[in-house]
């Protein structure tokens, strides 16, 4: 009997892999066309006398409330010049990133046929790490000075839990997240569960949009952090159940378990060992379980309420 079960599981896995491979082959044929504008380089190489040309070509990048003298001062600012130099070194070419964006846009188009690829602008933002990627109408802005590597001297003084993701390989997960946020509405309910499932939906969409990215990269964990989350699923689940947190509406739970921080806050000795945002991680596993058990479409999952997903998922944590 045990051997038959193993063979059945292997057969199911084989069929699933074949289906996924077929889908990826179809996605690879999806036509997508877009332009990348290296505005960071154009601005870095501009002279004051050519500023009007840049403003005329990209008026949305030059807010009207700022006079020309502000932009000329910025061109001559030594800090801005150093940013331009460092970004130029790290991103002398953007071809690899463009190829990855092309694949991402193909996946978005496959799952959301009305999608139209944006015009992509690479910019600098004086290390505005709260706005690393901005998706606005038909434009996508990527601040390259927030992806220079976690050890870069620009980031001295920024907490480790933030700058660990200031790396090139986080550009695509960050862009994928921006699109996931576009398609998934924020929860109206204040329950902890509603917000866990919201983030779980975002991460499940990233499963589909960037399947080649490791799970740790999708959620912005190091490999050690992701391993810790996997190894402690049962303990986390028991903590949430025993403390009746799923339907709790205390907004403090968001900062304890959903938002970026040095670690999650169980108020236990293990806190300092734990990664932050473990509520997002558990929400992700619940949504994955729901999708496996119901075979729902992406659209159905996106539009299904958190409690229904929770009940139908029948999620069982790793032991």
C-alpha positions in Angstrom: 0.0 0.0 0.0 2.8 2.4 0.9 4.5 1.7 -2.4 1.2 2.4 -4.3 0.8 5.8 -2.5 4.4 6.8 -3.4 3.8 5.8 -7.0 0.5 7.8 -7.1 2.2 10.9 -5.6 5.0 10.6 -8.2 2.5 10.3 -11.0 0.6 13.4 -9.8 3.9 15.4 -9.5 4.9 14.3 -13.0 1.6 15.4 -14.5 1.7 18.7 -12.6 5.3 19.4 -13.8 4.2 18.6 -17.4 1.3 21.0 -17.1 3.5 23.8 -15.7 6.1 23.2 -18.5 3.3 23.5 -21.1 2.1 26.7 -19.6 5.6 28.2 -19.6 6.0 27.2 -23.3 2.8 29.1 -24.1 3.9 32.1 -22.1 7.2 32.2 -23.9 5.2 32.8 -27.1 3.2 35.7 -25.7 4.1 38.9 -27.7 5.1 41.8 -25.6 6.8 45.0 -26.7 8.1 47.8 -24.4 10.7 50.5 -24.2 13.3 51.1 -21.5 14.4 54.8 -21.1 17.6 55.2 -19.2 16.6 58.6 -17.8 19.2 58.2 -15.1 21.9 58.3 -17.7 20.3 61.0 -19.8 20.1 63.3 -16.7 23.6 62.4 -15.5 25.0 63.3 -18.9 22.9 66.5 -19.4 24.3 70.0 -19.5 22.4 73.0 -18.1 21.9 74.3 -21.6 20.2 71.0 -22.7 17.9 70.9 -19.7 14.9 72.4 -21.6 15.2 69.5 -24.1 14.9 67.0 -21.3 12.0 68.9 -19.7 10.1 69.0 -23.0 10.6 65.3 -23.7 9.8 64.1 -20.2 7.6 66.8 -18.6 6.1 64.4 -16.0 9.6 64.0 -14.5 10.0 67.7 -13.9 7.2 68.9 -11.5 6.1 72.5 -12.4 6.5 73.8 -8.9 10.3 73.6 -9.2 12.1 76.2 -11.3 14.9 75.5 -13.7 17.4 76.6 -11.1 16.5 73.6 -8.9 17.3 71.2 -11.7 20.5 73.0 -12.6 21.6 72.9 -9.0 20.8 69.2 -8.9 22.9 68.6 -12.0 25.9 70.3 -10.3 25.3 68.7 -6.9 28.3 66.6 -5.8 26.1 64.0 -4.0 23.9 63.6 -7.1 27.0 63.3 -9.3 28.3 60.5 -7.0 25.0 58.7 -7.2 25.1 59.0 -11.0 28.7 57.6 -11.0 27.8 54.6 -8.8 24.6 53.8 -10.7 26.6 54.0 -13.9 29.1 51.4 -12.6 26.5 49.0 -11.3 24.2 49.4 -14.3 26.4 50.1 -17.3 23.9 47.9 -19.1 20.3 47.2 -18.4 19.9 44.4 -20.9 19.7 41.5 -18.4 17.1 43.3 -16.4 15.2 44.2 -19.6 15.1 40.5 -20.5 13.7 39.6 -17.1 11.1 42.4 -17.4 10.1 41.0 -20.7 9.5 37.6 -19.2 7.6 39.1 -16.3 5.4 41.1 -18.7 4.7 38.0 -20.7 3.5 36.3 -17.6 1.3 39.2 -16.6 -0.2 39.3 -20.2 -0.9 35.6 -20.1 -2.8 35.7 -16.8 -4.3 39.2 -17.4 -5.0 39.5 -21.1 -6.0 43.2 -20.9 -2.5 44.1 -19.7 -0.4 46.5 -21.8 3.3 46.7 -21.1 4.4 50.0 -19.7 7.1 52.4 -20.7 10.0 51.7 -18.3 12.1 54.5 -16.9 15.3 54.0 -14.9 15.8 56.9 -12.5 17.6 57.9 -9.3 15.9 59.1 -6.2 18.5 60.0 -3.7 18.0 56.4 -2.2 14.3 56.8 -1.6 13.9 53.2 -0.5 10.3 53.6 0.3 9.6 54.1 -3.4 12.0 51.7 -5.1 9.5 50.9 -7.8 6.5 53.1 -8.8 3.8 51.8 -11.2 1.7 54.7 -12.5 -0.7 54.5 -15.4 1.4 53.5 -18.5 4.8 54.1 -16.8 7.0 52.0 -14.6 9.8 53.8 -12.7 12.7 51.9 -11.2 15.1 53.8 -8.8 18.4 52.2 -9.6 20.2 53.8 -6.7 18.2 51.6 -4.3 19.6 48.4 -5.9 23.4 48.9 -5.6 24.0 46.0 -3.2 23.4 45.7 0.5 27.0 46.5 1.4 27.1 49.7 -0.6 28.4 52.8 1.3 25.3 54.8 0.3 23.3 52.6 2.7 25.4 53.1 5.8 23.0 53.9 8.7 20.1 52.1 7.1 18.9 49.1 9.1 20.0 45.7 7.9 16.5 44.3 7.5 15.8 47.0 4.9 19.0 47.1 3.0 19.3 43.3 2.6 17.0 43.7 -0.4 18.8 46.6 -2.0 20.2 44.2 -4.6 19.8 43.9 -8.3 18.1 40.5 -8.0 15.2 42.2 -6.1 14.2 44.5 -9.0 12.0 41.8 -10.6 10.3 40.7 -7.4 9.6 44.3 -6.5 8.1 45.0 -10.0 6.1 41.8 -9.7 4.8 43.0 -6.4 3.7 46.3 -7.8 1.6 44.4 -10.4 0.2 42.1 -7.8 -0.9 45.1 -5.8 -2.6 46.4 -8.9 -4.7 43.3 -9.3 -5.5 42.5 -5.7 -7.7 44.9 -3.7 -6.7 45.8 -0.2 -8.9 44.2 2.5 -11.8 46.1 3.9 -11.9 43.9 7.0 -9.6 44.8 9.9 -9.1 41.2 10.9 -5.6 39.9 11.1 -6.7 37.0 8.8 -8.0 39.4 6.1 -4.6 41.1 5.9 -2.6 37.8 6.1 -4.6 36.5 3.1 -4.2 39.8 1.2 -0.4 39.4 1.4 -0.8 35.7 0.7 -2.6 36.5 -2.5 0.2 38.9 -3.6 2.8 36.3 -3.0 0.8 33.6 -4.8 0.5 35.9 -7.8 4.3 36.3 -7.7 4.5 32.4 -7.8 2.8 32.7 -11.2 4.4 35.9 -12.5 8.0 35.1 -11.6 8.2 31.3 -11.2 11.9 31.2 -11.9 12.6 33.3 -8.7 13.3 31.3 -5.5 10.6 31.5 -2.8 13.0 33.4 -0.5 13.4 36.1 -3.2 9.7 36.4 -3.8 9.1 37.4 -0.1 12.4 39.2 0.3 14.0 36.8 2.8 17.5 35.4 2.9 17.7 31.7 2.4 18.3 31.3 6.2 15.2 33.3 7.0 13.1 31.3 4.6 14.4 28.0 6.1 13.6 29.3 9.6 10.0 30.1 8.5 9.6 26.6 7.0 11.1 24.8 10.0 8.8 26.8 12.4 5.5 26.7 10.6 3.9 24.4 13.2 5.0 26.6 16.1 3.7 29.8 14.4 0.4 28.2 13.5 -0.1 26.9 17.1 0.7 30.4 18.4 -1.8 32.1 16.1 -4.5 29.5 17.0 -3.9 29.4 20.7 -4.0 33.2 21.0 -7.0 33.5 18.8 -5.3 36.0 16.5 -6.9 35.1 13.1 -10.1 37.1 13.7 -8.5 39.7 16.0 -8.9 43.3 14.8 -6.0 44.7 16.8 -4.0 46.7 14.2 -0.9 46.2 16.3 -0.7 42.7 14.8 0.1 44.2 11.4 3.4 45.7 12.7 4.1 42.6 14.7 3.7 40.1 11.9 3.0 41.8 8.5 5.2 44.8 8.1 9.0 45.1 7.5 10.9 45.0 10.8 14.0 43.5 12.3 12.0 40.4 13.4 8.5 39.2 14.1 7.1 39.9 17.6 5.7 36.8 19.4 7.0 38.3 22.6 8.9 35.1 23.1 12.6 34.2 23.4 12.7 33.1 19.8 11.8 36.6 18.5 15.4 37.7 17.8 15.9 34.5 15.6 12.8 35.0 13.6 12.4 37.0 10.3 9.8 39.7 10.0 6.5 39.4 8.1 5.8 35.8 9.2 2.1 36.6 9.0 2.7 37.2 5.2 4.5 33.9 5.0 1.6 31.9 6.7 -1.0 33.8 4.6 1.0 32.7 1.5 0.9 29.0 2.6 -2.8 29.2 3.2 -3.5 30.6 -0.2 -1.2 27.9 -1.8 -3.1 25.2 0.1 -6.5 26.7 -1.1 -5.4 26.8 -4.7 -4.1 23.2 -4.5 -7.4 21.9 -2.9 -9.9 23.9 -5.0 -8.1 24.2 -8.3 -9.6 27.8 -8.5 -8.5 30.2 -11.2 -6.4 33.2 -10.4 -9.4 35.5 -10.9 -11.5 33.4 -8.5 -8.7 33.4 -5.9 -8.3 37.2 -6.1 -12.1 37.7 -5.7 -12.6 35.2 -2.9 -12.9 36.5 0.7 -10.3 35.7 3.3 -12.5 33.5 5.5 -13.6 31.3 2.6 -10.0 30.8 1.5 -9.1 30.0 5.1 -11.9 27.5 5.6 -11.4 25.7 2.2 -7.6 25.7 2.4 -7.6 23.3 5.4 -4.0 24.3 5.7 -1.7 21.9 7.6 1.7 23.4 8.7 4.9 21.5 8.3 6.0 19.6 11.3 
